[in-house]
């Protein structure tokens, strides 16, 4: 199921349709949308994952994306509909 990403890039808020079938995570999706090559970043991320905990990986990712010009990157809230109710 596709979701919507809300993100800021160079102080401009944008939205993007996202699916886990296409990308591993929302950060890769927004980088691709902005035409940013993450090859070197992904190599370093794998090295950090091999020797550290998830908090270190998360801190590295957040700092790297701030340097690239990204602000908030988040998935839009899902709308919950009751059983038998269709979205309008």
C-alpha positions in Angstrom: 0.0 0.0 0.0 1.4 3.4 -0.9 1.9 6.0 1.7 2.6 9.7 1.6 5.9 11.2 2.8 6.0 14.9 4.0 9.4 16.4 3.9 11.3 19.6 3.8 14.1 20.2 1.4 16.0 23.5 1.4 13.2 25.1 3.5 10.5 24.0 1.1 7.8 21.5 2.2 7.1 18.8 -0.3 5.1 15.5 -0.5 5.9 12.3 -2.2 4.2 8.9 -2.7 6.1 6.1 -1.1 6.0 2.3 -1.2 8.3 -0.2 0.5 8.2 -2.2 -2.7 10.2 0.6 -4.4 12.5 1.8 -1.6 14.0 0.4 1.6 13.1 3.5 3.7 11.7 7.0 3.4 15.1 8.6 3.4 16.2 6.8 0.2 12.9 7.8 -1.4 13.3 11.5 -0.8 16.9 11.5 -1.8 16.0 9.9 -5.1 13.1 12.4 -5.6 15.7 15.2 -5.2 18.2 13.6 -7.5 20.8 12.9 -4.8 23.1 9.9 -5.1 23.4 7.9 -1.8 26.0 5.4 -2.9 28.8 6.5 -0.6 26.3 7.2 2.2 24.9 3.7 2.0 28.4 2.2 2.2 29.2 4.1 5.3 25.8 3.3 6.9 26.5 -0.4 6.4 29.9 -0.1 8.1 28.3 1.7 11.1 25.6 -0.9 11.3 28.3 -3.6 11.5 30.1 -2.1 14.5 27.4 0.0 16.3 23.9 0.0 17.6 20.8 1.4 15.8 21.1 4.7 17.7 24.5 5.4 16.1 23.1 4.6 12.6 20.1 6.8 13.2 22.3 9.7 14.4 24.6 9.3 11.4 21.6 9.3 9.0 19.9 12.3 10.6 23.1 14.3 10.5 23.9 13.4 6.9 20.4 14.3 5.7 20.6 17.7 7.5 23.9 18.4 5.7 22.1 17.5 2.4 19.5 20.2 3.1 16.6 18.1 4.4 14.5 19.1 7.4 11.6 17.1 8.7 11.1 13.7 6.9 8.0 11.8 8.0 5.1 9.6 6.8 1.7 11.2 6.7 -0.7 9.7 9.3 -3.0 6.9 8.0 -6.7 7.7 8.0 -8.6 5.1 10.0 -12.0 4.2 8.6 -14.5 2.1 10.5 -15.4 -1.4 9.3 -17.6 -1.1 6.2 -16.9 2.6 5.8 -15.4 3.7 2.5 -13.2 6.8 2.2 -14.9 9.7 0.3 
